[in-house]
Amino acid sequence: MPLVLFSIKFYTSHDMSENKFLCAVVFLTSLVCSACSQGTGFVHSAALDTDGRYNIKWGFDESTITFEAEVETRGYLGFGLSPNGAMASSDIVIGGVLNGSPYLVDYFTDSNRKVQRDPQQSYRLLYGRENDTHTVLAFSRNLQTCDDNDKVITGSTVRVIWAFHAEDVGVSGPVYHGMNRGRKSLRLLNPGTTSNIPVGTAFFDLQNDKVPVPQKDTTYWCQIFKFPELKRKHHVIRIEPLIQKGHENLVHHILLYQCDSNLNKSEINWGHECYHPNMPDSFFTCETVVFAWAIGGEGFTYPPHVGMSIGTSIDPVYVQMEIHFDNPSLQRGIVDSSGLRLYYSPSLRRYDAGVIETGVWVSLYHMLPPGMQDYITEGHCTQECLQESLDSEMPSGVNVFAVLLHAHLAGRAIRTRHFRQHVELQPLASDDQFDFNFQEFQPLSQERLILPGGLSTRDEMCLSYLLYYPRVNLARCESLPEITGQLKFIGVKEIQEPVTTWPFVIKSPKKYSNLSFMEAMDKYRWTKKRGKVFNEVVRKLPMNVRCSKMGQDEWSIQGMIVSSPELKSEQASAAVVACRNNSQTQCEGSLSLLLTVCLLLILQTYLHL
């Protein structure tokens, strides 16, 4: 049987270098690029501001992207790509319609936010027009221009910045736009699913009812709901967030868990702070993720042949909705009524969808040293887990059709790698410009077959939620570097046994006596050099496997210690340049890194999970 591996990696870094070799090659063909195809239709759209004053449409092919911007102004409009959502070091184009003639100029900003005309004009004006209230401009550019002042456009998240002014650009350049500006994260080359569903489709809401949000940085709030009682099987075909207006930055993510069908009915529609000592025991029966949404996402529509099954004996009856409230400014008096809306239909699809949580086992023992500029942490979906679960449930394998990459504030990039018979295939999903404030399911352009078997392999997490079909009894396939190996690095010799409390307590040496894992890691005197060595050690440690069924049951491999896999190579950034149809240059994915990675910015505190 072919071997398969998932591997999720977690990196930290301030910057990622451009592919200089690619740029050197494409520079030779830059003149040809000006004739690239401009016939791409506008199949995607987005409002960049909340008031609908700045709207864009776009389309793309293998080498070129084309935009149309419609803005409520008769002056100039600006559109840019930023490394972090700010003005500094951005790639900007500014244009308008002056005396009936459209104009467009390629600019860039330096690290001091000074706007400068780009010597290499990479944007091409297609058309422009204006009426009494609005200006419309259409323009295109190559995905890879090989201009150091331009941002490469890949399938990763892009921070789009926008601005406009009532006046057109004069001889001295554009006038400062004032408050007419903003930013929005988008995936231009992988924009997600559309919301098109049949008119009149039935739906039900799972929604908080005026939950008081505590005056603290992070709160997880759990509430139990009962799905509608149906006389026969239905399929959920779309799920979208219901975020209370004004709370768009407060509600960070929403997870939906399937609970025990014998749950105490008295606890329906009753909420409590998650993971709290006083939380009812029945809440702990809700462990299988059936859907995940994160900040910035606009909902998910299942493909036409797949749906989430409801109404049968093995489907969710009771679910727990977990909402992560992010309140770093410690606001008080907030009351929230956010939730999810689920659209469902009696017209059944061919397959039932499932969700597998992969990555680093969510645990207090996921340790990241302080002050590191680069750090890699890996979570593996192991051979043993896949072999046992899929051989039992679906020997022919399952098909992944969408992936949600998830991290918190330290995340900078995430990638989910895919291996078969020791050979690395194309990544399932990647985001090399991960944005904490923009997380949603990425539909795969081609579904990926996952076979049984495989190679062994503030608070932060590195997770990947795989949407797949047909549904099997596998909820989590994760790993964590062996705990005692981590402790050995800082000099721990012995823990108190038998283990009667959790977290366990350290016995020796004396300086760590009676401390927990986290307390000992905090006490250790970390340096950047020690942190780097620790990272190298952790990546080679044996792994503790998590292999869970739906509900509270586990596969027999759960908790087993297995050796870390030896991966033959880690594919670097891929870049291919090819000329087609005489005058068309194709520049493919110069920064499409082939692993699941979370780039972290770790400050002077420990991040435990």
NORHUSUL-V125391 format. One record per helix or strand of 2 or more residues. SS is the DSSP state (alpha for helix, beta for strand). FROM is the first residue (numbers start at 1). TO is the last residue. Records with the same first field share a line. If there is no record, write none. Layout:
SS = FROM-TO / FROM-TO
//
This chain:
beta = 4-10 / 44-47 / 54-60 / 64-71 / 77-82 / 91-98 / 101-109 / 115-117 / 124-130 / 135-142 / 158-164 / 181-186 / 202-207 / 211-213 / 218-226 / 234-242 / 251-258 / 271-273 / 288-294 / 300-301 / 306-310 / 318-326 / 334-336 / 339-345 / 351-352 / 354-360 / 367-368 / 377-381 / 398-407 / 414-420 / 423-424 / 429-431 / 438-439 / 442-450 / 462-469 / 476-481 / 494-495 / 506-508 / 543-548 / 561-562 / 576-580 / 584-588 / 607-608
alpha = 20-27 / 30-33 / 265-267 / 281-285 / 383-393 / 483-489 / 510-512 / 517-523 / 528-540
//
